[in-house]
Amino acid sequence: MLLERAKQYETASFKGLYHFIHFMDKLKLNSGDMGAAKIIGENDNVIRIMSIHKSKGLEFPVVFLASTGKQFNLTDLNQNLLLHQELGIGVKYIDYERQVQYDTLSKAAIRNKILMETLSEEMRILYVALTRAKEKLWITGICKDYFKQKEKMLQQMEQYEKQNKKINPILIKKYKKFLDWILLVYFYENEMDDLVELKTYSKKEVLTFCEQTKQEGINIIEKLEKEEKDENKIEEIEKQLKKEYPYELSTKIPTKSSVTKIKQKEETKIEISFPIPKFMRRRKNIIIRSTKRYLTSFMYAKVGGE
């Protein structure tokens, strides 16, 4: 991000480090959160994990659409008070004498309207998810009892026939998961086998597969540990890890400082002791020896005088 801002700064007529720092401070003050830096490009060979909303307008060779067995969030429909921009307000009717409450006709109508709008939005989101892949699309989802769910779905499909070659809206309204909608299309269309391959795995099969994969990983690690170690490579790695940065002192010097901080540093008293230079040590010794001679002569003179 710093590189991008520097390029943006170079397009202007200003030059110099001082003006660039001032430019960054001003930009940060006006923009607030400047966002995250783009450390990868659009064509980098990486795995991207993102929401369906973030993937809108993008395409990828292979796409994994996960957690399709999760139910839509419809908790807002259970509120005591429902609001709609066109239909208005929907409330519950409370009978205080009988101590009962139930939804009014207006609330039921608003609830049904919001439900249909929510399902329509979820359907648009599913369309975005299904159209991101160029070559292959993997869809995963968890179902409690797949075969029981399949039997129930086939019975309802016989009950609610197609309308204008489309799935009956009543049947779509009954299911509130991406996985259920995908299975409805799969069971309705007889020609889907050429495009879609449906695979089901039980919980036991998944756990067995995970255990086998884990054991294979352990075996690979044990095999690598038994192989002969290249001492030269280890020494080179240790040398690189223990290498000291020659300009470490420069990293501790601040790029800029305020007047208050400089003043605080000046007010802080630091006691520094330096060793006595050699020439001063010699002079000190001469003074001490001369002082001793003088005191000795004085004492002899004093005693002789007495």
N, C-alpha and C positions, 0 to 999 in steps of 0.2 A: 504493500500500500504506500509505503514511503517513496518507493521508486515511481509509482504512478503519480503521486502528488508532485514529485520533483519534475517529472515530464510536463505536468500541467503548469508548474511555475515557470519552466523554461520557455513556454510559449509566450509569456508576457515579456515586457521590456526590462523588468527588474533583474538585477544580477547580484550575486554575493550571498554569503552564508547568513549574515545578519538579517537581510531582507527575507530570506527563505524561512528562517525561524519565526520571524514576525508574521509571515504569510501563513505558516502552519498554525500558530496560536490564534490568529484571526479566523481561520477556517474552522478550527475546533470549537471556538466560541460561538460561531454562527450556526454551525451544522449540528453541534451536540455530538451524538453518537455517529461516528463516520462509518460504521459497519465493519464487516470482516474483510480481510484481504483475500483476493482471489489467488490461491496458491496452485490451482490446477486449471488447465484450459479445457475447452469444449471437446477437443479430440484426444485427450490423454487416455491411455489404456488403464483405466481404474474402474472400480466398482462404486457406484453412487447409490447411497441410501437416502431416499427423499419421500415426501408425501405425494399423494396424487395431485394435489393442487400445485405443488412446486414443479411437477413434471409436465405441466400443460405447455404445449408448443414445442416440446423436445421429442427426439426420437433416439432409440438405442437399438443395437443389434439384438440383444437378448434382454428380456424384462421378466422379473419375478414379482408377481402380484400376490402378496401374502396376507394372511389373516382375513380371508373372505368369509369365514364362518362367524365373524363377529357381528352382533346385531346392531342396527342403527340406533343412534341416541335419540330417543323419543320421550325423554323425561319431562320436557317442557309441556307436553300435552296433558300431564297429570296435575298441573297447577290449578289452584282454586280459582284463579282469575286468568282468563285468556284474552289476548289483544290481537286484533287484526286490522291492518291499515284500511281495508275496504269494508269488512263486515262489522267492525266496531268491537264492543266489549262483550265477553261471555262470562257469566257468573253462575254460581250455584244457588238453588232455592233452598232456604232453611225454614222448616216448620218448627217453631219453638214449642208449640203445644204438644206435638207428637214426638219431638226430639229426633227428627230425621232431616236429612238433606239429600238432594239429588240434583243432577245437572239440568239446567233449563234447555229449552229448545234452541235458543241462540248459542249457548255454549257448545251444544252437540254439533251444531252447524259449523261453528268456528273451528272446533277440534277436527272435524272431518276435512275442512278446507286446509288447515295447517298440515295435516297428515299427508294429504295429496301433494301439496307443494314440497314437503320434505322428501317424499318418495321420488318426486320428479327431479329434485336437485341431486339426490343420491344416484338416480339413473344417469344423469349427465356426468357425474363424477366417474361412474363405472365405464361410461363410453370413453372418457379421456384415458382411463387406465388401460382399456383393451386396445387402444389405437396408438400406443407408444412404441410397440415392438416392430422392428423391421423384418427379423428372421424368425424368432421363436419367442413364444410367450408361455411362461410357467405360472399356473394358478394353484395356490395351496389354500386349504381350508380344513377346519376340524368340524366333524359332525358326531353327535353323541351315538346315534344308532343309524347308520347310513341306509341299511337295507329296509328298516322299518320306515324311515323317512321317504325312501324311494317308492315303496308300496303305497303310502298315503298320498304322495304326489301324483302317482299314476291314476289313482281313483278320482282325485279332484280334477285331473285333466279330462277324464271321461265325463265328469259332471258339468264342467264349464268348458264348452267348446270354443273354438277360435271365432273371432269376430273380424271379418275382413282380412283373413290370413294373419291375424295377430293374436297374441295371447290375451285371454280375457282379462280386463282390468281388475275384476273382482279377485281373480286368482293372484294377480301381482300384488294386490293390496294385502292379501293374507300372509305373504312372505316378506320378511324385513331383513334379509341378508343378501349380500352379493352372491354367495355360493348358491343359495336357493334359486335366485333368478337365472344364474348360469345353467343350473341343472334343469330348470324348466325349459329353457331353449334347447338344451341337449336332448331331452326326452321328446320334445315336440317335433323337432326336425329329424327326419330319417336319414338325411344325407350328411349329418355332422361327423360321422365316423371317418370320412375322408379328410376332414380338417382338424378334428379334435381326437385326442387319445385320452380316455378316462381311466385312471388308475386309482384303486382304493387299497389302503393299508390299515390293518388293525393295530390297536395299541401295542399288542404283544409283538407284532412284526417290527414295529418302529423301535421298540426298546431293544429287541434282539439285534437289529441292525446297528444301533448306537453302541451297544456293548462290543460288537465285533469290530467296529471302527476304532473304538477306544483301545482295544487289545492290539490291533494292528499298529496304532501309533506308539504304544508302549514297546512293541517288538522292534520298531524302527529305531527308537531312541536307544534301546539296549544294544542294538547292532552297531550304531554309531559310536557308542561308548567303548565297545570292544575293539574297534578299529585302531590302528596305530596313529598316534598323534604326531603331527609335524612340529617338531620343536622350533624350527626356524620361524614358522608362522606364529607360534605362540609368543616367541621372543619379540617378534616385530609388532604384534598386537599390544603386548605389555609396554613396549617402548613408546608406541603411539599414545597409549592411555596415560602414561606417566610423564609425557612431554609437557614441559612448562612453557607457558606463553612468555616470550622475551619482553613484551611491552605491557606487562600486567599493571605497572604503575600508571600508565596512561589511561587505563580503563577506570581508574578511581578518581580521575580529575573530572569535575563536573563541566559540562559544555557551557553552562551559564549559571549565574547565581544572582540572587537578589541583594539589595543593599542591606536589608535586615540581617541576612545570614552572614554577610561579610562583617557587619558590626558585631554580631554575636561571637564570631571567631576571634575578633580583635580583643573583645572584653574577656575572653576565656584565658586565664593565666596558665601557661604550661611551663613547668620547670624542666629545663634541659641541662644536663651536666656533660661537659666535655673533658677529655683527659688533658692534663697539663702538658704543654709542649716541651720538647727536650731542652731547648735553650733556657726555659724558665726553671726547669728542674735543676740544671747545673748552677744557675745563679742562686737558687734557693739553698743548695748544698754549700756554696761558698759563704753565703751569709751566715748559715748555721755554724760552720767551722770557725769563722772569724769571731762570732759571738762567744763560742766556747773558749778560744784563746784569750779574749779580752777578759772574760770572767775569771779565768785561771790566774792571769797576771794580776788582776785586781785583788784577788784573794791573797796571793803571796805578798803583795805590797801592803795589804792591810795587816797581815800577821807580822811582817817585819817592822812595820811602824809601831805596833804595840810593844 
